[in-house]
Every structure is written in structure tokens, then in C-alpha cells.
Amino acid sequence: MKTMRISLIVLAVSLLFQQCNPAGKTTNEGTEKETEHPVERWSKEKASQWYEEQGWLVGSNFTPSTAINQLEMWQAETFDTATIDRELGWAAAIGMNTARVYLHDLLWEQDSTGLLQRINTFLDLADKHDTRVLFVFFDSVWDPFPRLGTQRQPRPHLHNSGWLQSPGLEALRDTAQYARLERYVKGVTAHFADDDRVLGWDVWNEPDNTNDRAYGDVELKDKVAYVLPLLEKTFEWVRAAGPSQPVTSGIWLGDWSSHEAMTPLQQLQIDQSDILSFHNYDGPEEFEKRVQWLQRYERPLLCTEYMARPNGSTFQDILPLGKKYKIAMYNWGLVDGKTQTKYPWDSWDKQYTAEPPVWFHEVFRADGTPYSQEEVDLIRELTGSVD
């Protein structure tokens, strides 16, 4: 009888734990359930079938105008749901149905439970506007020294003056920090692994970007040598969490004319991605050439960054090509705000004292009026959302 009572107590405790922690979702300590059988890379057929079911995906790289970077967007003190709701509404009103959104590893270390709650709130707001979210885990671009807490104010007239790398330089060169990075990636993925509001997982933004223009003098030497093994592990971590959504990481520079012409890091990105993503800020001829290079892989294509007006990468010239080739299209930026990406990259080289004559990125002014009515009319027309 004593043995039976003990067994019943154990069973009751087990059932209580399952109720408090359904489906192995992350707990207050940030633990997570790892699937017994990690998902494999999708076949071409599965990827194509999934993509056909999505319709044409058009959206932006979204940061609310009140946030200078990923930490200010997501930390509890500055998580601005009113602005997020309003600005996602402006995007939806012109036909945008998806958003690419950056997370940051330090947020998990700070408050994993709170982060998951805020991600869920964000997904609720996105879903309210029929917007599916492509989340980005890591980013090699801009400031290599991220810090939690109150973020600095923007430097006047400077493009992305406060955007942060994830992981930062200190974590990137310290393999002892891999364990916490693994908890972050697996924890977020596992929690939303079967969530239809999540379109997919973008493992690492521009992993081989060395930030020569802005932070080249303080960047890690041989940075790619540090990134490559962690990028490979990150793909493994995401898949170990068993996501139902596709996984990707976008290539963005160099020669893609053949697989052999690509760097080892780019080959890894291509070989591990379920759906292929890329960036291009050039004019239509270069954009189309690169699309045709990538078509040899016979997988769905996502252009996860484009639209830099002075470069010739405009909505008028590039978005119709995206529709022609059935490519998901994410322009950089939505509403003019603290990221200041209406200023060009060369604002790191020379001093601007006023708004540039032609905006580099962004679709709306802070009050919701379009930067260009012609542009938003075109987006509405191409996405079929004309009134």
C-alpha cells in the first residue's frame, strides 16, 4: 500500500507539472523540451507545397518607430504595443501581410518568461492585422557591444546609430557562451514551434558582414571564422526544437553564379535552408540576375531585404519583379523613427544636417502619411488590396 501511495503521489506531481508546463514550453528558468527526433531539412517538394499555400508574401523589416534597436523593441519597459498595433495596421492597409522581426539573445538571459509573453502579445497584434511573422535570431550587423537596460538616444542624422549585433563580439568569441545561446534559440523555437502566426525562422542575418564602414576598427579579426561554427550549430538548435515552420538564412553579397563560387559560409546557408532567402539593394538588372542564379536550387525564394531608393532599388522597379518570379518581398523599414534609416549608409562617412533629399528606406512618416503616395498605390495594386 505504501508503494502504491508513493506511485500515486508521483503521478499527481507529474500531471501537475504537465498542466503548468504544457508541451514542454519554456519555464521560468528557461528550460525547454527538445524533440526526440529533430526535423530534417525540408525536401524541395515539401518546401514548394508549403510556399504555394502562403500566397504572395509582401512586407517589411519591422521595428516600431519608438525603438532604436532590438532591445528597446522587446524589453518590458519599452515594449510599445500601441505603436506596434498602429504601425502594423498601416502596413496591412497597403496590402502587406508579413513582417520580418529581429529578436536578441540578451533578452532571453534577462527574462525568458517575459520575453515569450511579449512575443506572444506581438504575434496577437500581428494576427489582428493578418500578418505572419518571420523571426530573426542572430545578426552580425552594426554595434558589436550590446548591453541590456536603457538604450542610448539616436545620434542625429545617422543611419541605424543604435542597432545591435546578436550575439555581440564578447559572446561570439567565447564558446563557453554557446550553452546560453542554445537555450535561447531552442527555447523560443520550441515555444512557438506549432504556432501558425509564425511564418518561419531566419537563423542569422548577414552572418559574414564585417561592418567595415561603421565598426570595422573594433570588429573581430577573422570574424567569419567565429561565426561559421556557431551558424552551423544554430541551424541544428532550431531543428532540434522541432519547428513546423521553415528555416532559412539569407545570402547577401558576392558571386552566386554557381555553388562552387560561393564561400563555405554561403554554401552552409544554402545547404541548410528549407526556403532560400537573400538580400539585394541594387537595381532591377542585378536583382533579376541574382534571382535567376538562385532558381537552380528549385526552392522558394524570399528577398528579405531590398529597397534603397538612391541605389535604384525602388518599389517601382523591384516589387513587380518579385511578383513576376513569385518571390516573397521584405523591404527594409516601415515608419520613420529612431532607427533613422531614411538616412543612407554613407551617413557613417559624412555628416548630414537635414533630411536627405531622397529617403533611403521607410514607407511612412511618423504620422502615418506615406513618404510617396505613388509607392503605396503601387503596393496596393500589386498585392490586390486596392479599395
C-alpha positions as a printed Julia matrix, in Angstrom:
387×3 Matrix{Float64}:
   0.0    0.0     0.0
   2.83   2.36    0.83
   4.38   1.74   -2.6
   1.03   2.41   -4.28
   0.58   5.7    -2.36
   4.06   6.83   -3.45
   3.28   5.94   -7.08
   0.03   7.91   -6.94
   1.85  10.93   -5.5
   4.47  10.76   -8.24
   1.73  10.51  -10.89
  -0.12  13.5    -9.42
   3.04  15.62   -9.37
   3.77  14.64  -12.97
   0.28  15.61  -14.12
   0.51  18.92  -12.26
   3.83  19.7   -13.96
   2.33  18.95  -17.38
  -0.54  21.35  -16.67
   1.86  24.09  -15.61
   4.24  23.43  -18.47
   2.19  22.2   -21.49
   4.01  20.72  -24.48
   7.36  21.28  -22.85
   7.16  25.04  -23.26
   9.79  27.16  -21.56
   9.51  27.63  -17.83
  10.66  30.47  -15.62
  14.15  29.02  -15.65
  14.24  28.91  -19.44
  14.35  25.13  -19.77
  12.75  23.58  -22.84
  11.68  20.32  -24.31
  13.82  19.09  -27.16
  12.14  16.81  -29.69
  13.23  13.19  -29.72
  13.54  13.33  -33.48
  14.79  16.71  -34.74
  13.23  17.76  -38.01
  15.26  17.23  -41.14
  15.8   19.79  -43.85
  12.66  20.01  -45.94
  12.61  18.37  -49.34
  12.18  20.57  -52.38
   8.67  19.2   -52.76
   7.66  19.99  -49.18
   9.12  23.49  -49.41
   7.31  24.19  -52.68
   4.0   22.86  -51.36
   4.3   25.0   -48.23
   5.1   28.08  -50.29
   2.16  27.59  -52.64
  -0.15  27.64  -49.61
   1.09  31.05  -48.44
   0.02  33.24  -51.32
   2.31  36.12  -52.28
   4.11  37.39  -49.2
   4.87  41.12  -49.06
   6.01  43.03  -46.0
   8.74  44.97  -44.29
  11.57  44.52  -41.83
   9.61  45.83  -38.88
  10.81  47.81  -35.88
   8.36  50.21  -34.24
   9.33  53.84  -34.74
   9.82  54.27  -30.98
  12.63  51.69  -30.78
  16.25  52.29  -31.76
  17.12  48.58  -31.74
  16.0   45.07  -30.84
  16.42  45.55  -27.08
  14.37  48.72  -26.97
  11.69  46.99  -29.0
  11.39  43.96  -26.72
  12.43  44.94  -23.17
   9.46  45.21  -20.81
   9.96  48.91  -20.03
   9.88  49.95  -23.69
   7.66  47.31  -25.31
   5.29  49.71  -27.07
   2.15  47.79  -28.01
   0.2   50.9   -29.01
   2.79  51.88  -31.6
   3.24  48.3   -32.8
  -0.51  47.9   -33.29
  -0.86  51.23  -35.09
   2.08  50.73  -37.43
   1.29  47.12  -38.32
  -2.16  48.46  -39.17
  -0.67  50.98  -41.58
   1.28  48.19  -43.27
  -1.77  45.96  -43.57
  -3.79  48.81  -45.06
  -1.5   48.9   -48.1
  -1.54  45.12  -48.59
   1.41  43.94  -46.51
   0.77  40.54  -44.96
   4.07  39.6   -43.33
   6.84  41.16  -41.25
  10.45  40.21  -40.6
  11.28  40.91  -36.96
  14.55  40.73  -35.03
  15.0   39.22  -31.57
  18.14  39.36  -29.39
  19.91  36.73  -27.31
  20.35  39.01  -24.27
  16.58  39.22  -23.88
  16.43  35.53  -23.0
  19.12  35.88  -20.37
  17.31  38.88  -18.9
  13.8   37.42  -18.63
  12.91  34.36  -20.72
   9.34  34.09  -19.47
   8.64  37.77  -20.02
  10.15  37.62  -23.5
   7.91  34.73  -24.51
   4.89  36.61  -23.2
   5.81  39.71  -25.17
   6.45  37.68  -28.33
   3.01  36.16  -27.89
   1.5   39.63  -27.49
   3.31  40.8   -30.62
   2.0   37.79  -32.55
  -1.53  38.58  -31.36
  -1.18  42.12  -32.71
   0.27  40.86  -35.99
  -2.51  38.3   -36.33
  -5.07  41.05  -35.73
  -3.73  42.61  -38.95
  -3.46  39.28  -40.83
   0.32  39.5   -40.7
   2.59  36.43  -40.39
   5.97  36.91  -38.72
   9.43  35.77  -39.82
  11.65  35.94  -36.73
  15.42  36.54  -36.86
  17.56  35.05  -34.07
  21.05  36.47  -34.69
  22.51  39.44  -36.57
  26.13  40.32  -37.46
  25.45  43.94  -38.39
  26.2   47.24  -36.59
  27.2   47.67  -32.91
  29.18  44.64  -31.63
  28.81  45.62  -27.95
  25.14  45.17  -26.95
  24.09  45.94  -23.39
  20.79  45.4   -21.61
  18.9   48.24  -19.99
  18.18  51.76  -21.16
  19.4   52.22  -24.72
  21.21  55.32  -25.94
  19.43  58.03  -27.89
  19.97  58.15  -31.66
  22.93  60.09  -32.99
  21.38  62.8   -35.16
  21.08  62.07  -38.89
  22.91  58.71  -38.64
  21.58  55.52  -40.23
  20.98  52.78  -37.61
  23.07  54.54  -34.98
  21.98  52.15  -32.23
  21.31  48.8   -33.9
  22.97  45.83  -32.17
  24.71  42.64  -33.13
  23.48  39.38  -31.62
  25.48  37.72  -30.27
  27.88  40.54  -29.51
  31.61  40.36  -30.01
  32.31  39.1   -26.49
  29.88  36.2   -26.8
  30.88  35.38  -30.37
  34.48  34.68  -29.43
  33.64  32.82  -26.19
  32.49  29.26  -26.85
  31.55  28.96  -23.17
  28.53  31.14  -24.03
  27.23  28.67  -26.61
  25.14  26.97  -23.9
  23.09  30.09  -23.15
  22.72  30.84  -26.86
  21.44  27.32  -27.36
  18.87  27.78  -24.58
  17.66  30.99  -26.23
  17.29  29.52  -29.72
  15.7   26.27  -28.6
  13.51  27.97  -26.02
  11.92  30.43  -28.43
  11.58  27.91  -31.26
  10.05  25.19  -29.07
   7.52  27.58  -27.56
   6.19  28.66  -30.97
   7.05  25.52  -32.96
   3.44  24.85  -33.94
   2.18  28.42  -33.99
   0.54  29.36  -37.3
   1.19  33.04  -36.61
   4.91  32.36  -37.11
   5.83  32.17  -40.79
   9.37  30.89  -40.26
  12.76  31.21  -38.56
  15.57  33.29  -40.05
  18.6   31.87  -38.26
  21.16  34.66  -38.81
  21.09  37.99  -40.62
  24.14  38.68  -42.82
  26.41  36.42  -40.73
  29.51  37.36  -42.75
  29.03  41.13  -42.51
  32.2   42.69  -41.06
  30.82  46.23  -40.59
  33.88  47.82  -42.19
  32.2   51.19  -42.71
  30.77  51.66  -39.21
  32.61  49.43  -36.73
  35.45  47.92  -38.72
  38.13  49.24  -36.37
  36.7   47.36  -33.37
  35.31  44.26  -35.06
  36.74  40.79  -34.51
  39.54  39.93  -36.87
  38.66  36.82  -38.89
  35.06  37.28  -37.75
  33.71  34.7   -40.2
  35.88  32.02  -38.59
  34.0   32.64  -35.34
  30.58  32.84  -36.99
  30.75  29.73  -39.17
  30.71  27.05  -36.44
  28.04  28.91  -34.46
  25.88  29.34  -37.55
  26.04  25.6   -38.15
  25.08  24.91  -34.54
  22.21  27.39  -34.71
  20.63  25.55  -37.61
  20.93  22.37  -35.53
  19.39  24.02  -32.44
  16.39  25.35  -34.34
  15.7   21.99  -35.91
  16.2   20.17  -32.59
  13.26  22.18  -31.23
  11.01  20.6   -33.86
   9.51  23.6   -35.67
   6.65  23.09  -38.1
   7.78  26.26  -39.88
  10.65  26.54  -42.38
  14.19  27.6   -41.52
  16.43  29.95  -43.53
  19.42  32.3   -43.5
  19.96  34.79  -46.3
  22.98  35.35  -48.53
  23.68  38.92  -49.48
  26.99  39.54  -51.27
  29.49  38.03  -53.66
  29.26  35.68  -56.63
  26.3   33.27  -56.61
  26.66  32.16  -60.23
  27.49  28.61  -59.1
  27.53  26.74  -55.82
  31.29  26.41  -56.1
  31.69  30.18  -56.47
  30.1   30.76  -53.06
  32.04  30.92  -49.81
  31.85  28.0   -47.35
  29.58  30.08  -45.13
  27.21  30.85  -48.02
  27.2   27.19  -49.02
  26.17  26.3   -45.48
  23.34  28.84  -45.61
  22.07  27.4   -48.89
  22.52  23.76  -47.9
  20.73  24.15  -44.55
  17.84  26.4   -45.58
  14.4   24.94  -46.26
  13.47  28.05  -48.23
  16.2   30.25  -49.7
  16.49  33.9   -48.7
  18.65  36.7   -49.99
  19.22  40.46  -49.84
  19.67  42.8   -52.76
  19.79  46.6   -52.77
  20.71  47.01  -56.44
  18.71  47.96  -59.5
  16.4   45.64  -61.45
  19.03  44.15  -63.76
  21.25  42.96  -60.91
  18.24  41.83  -58.87
  16.92  39.71  -61.73
  20.35  38.2   -62.43
  20.71  37.04  -58.83
  17.19  35.61  -58.77
  18.0   33.57  -61.86
  21.2   32.3   -60.24
  19.23  31.07  -57.21
  16.49  29.42  -59.25
  18.82  26.47  -59.92
  18.14  25.23  -56.39
  14.42  24.78  -57.15
  13.33  26.1   -53.77
  11.06  29.01  -52.79
  12.81  32.38  -52.67
  12.41  35.15  -50.11
  14.03  38.54  -50.66
  14.31  39.51  -47.01
  15.9   42.92  -47.65
  15.61  45.36  -50.57
  14.54  48.95  -51.35
  17.2   51.64  -51.14
  15.88  54.38  -53.39
  19.14  56.16  -54.34
  20.67  52.78  -55.28
  17.97  52.13  -57.86
  16.3   49.57  -55.62
  12.79  51.02  -55.62
   9.3   49.67  -55.16
   8.5   50.66  -58.74
  11.4   48.68  -60.25
  11.84  45.74  -57.87
   8.44  44.79  -56.43
   6.95  43.88  -59.86
   9.92  41.55  -60.39
   9.19  39.94  -57.06
   5.65  39.26  -58.2
   6.81  38.03  -61.61
   9.16  35.46  -60.05
   6.82  34.66  -57.11
   9.36  35.85  -54.53
   8.36  36.89  -51.01
   9.43  40.53  -50.64
  10.52  42.35  -47.46
  11.69  45.95  -47.86
  13.85  47.47  -45.13
  11.9   49.72  -42.78
   8.33  50.84  -42.4
   7.9   54.03  -40.35
  10.45  56.82  -39.92
  11.66  56.73  -36.33
  14.59  56.11  -34.01
  16.47  53.77  -36.37
  16.8   56.76  -38.75
  17.15  54.55  -41.81
  15.73  57.23  -44.06
  19.38  58.36  -43.99
  21.76  56.41  -46.26
  24.62  54.12  -45.27
  27.1   56.85  -46.2
  25.88  58.91  -43.23
  28.64  56.94  -41.44
  31.15  58.59  -43.81
  29.89  62.16  -43.97
  27.78  64.42  -41.77
  24.14  65.04  -42.66
  22.47  68.05  -41.08
  18.98  67.65  -42.53
  16.65  65.07  -44.01
  18.14  63.62  -47.22
  16.52  64.82  -50.45
  15.57  61.22  -51.24
  14.81  58.88  -48.37
  16.97  55.76  -48.31
  14.44  53.44  -46.58
  11.0   53.68  -44.88
   7.47  53.84  -46.28
   5.6   56.13  -43.86
   6.29  59.32  -41.98
   5.82  59.23  -38.21
   2.22  60.46  -38.51
   1.28  57.66  -40.92
   1.29  59.66  -44.13
   3.15  57.94  -46.97
   6.57  59.17  -47.99
   5.36  58.6   -51.55
   1.7   58.16  -52.45
   2.8   56.65  -55.76
   4.66  53.9   -53.89
   1.81  52.9   -51.6
  -0.64  52.96  -54.51
   1.66  50.55  -56.36
   1.96  48.23  -53.36
  -1.82  48.18  -53.01
  -2.24  47.44  -56.7
   0.33  44.63  -56.82
  -0.96  42.98  -53.63
  -4.56  43.24  -54.78
  -5.64  45.39  -51.86
  -6.95  48.35  -53.89
 -10.21  49.61  -52.41
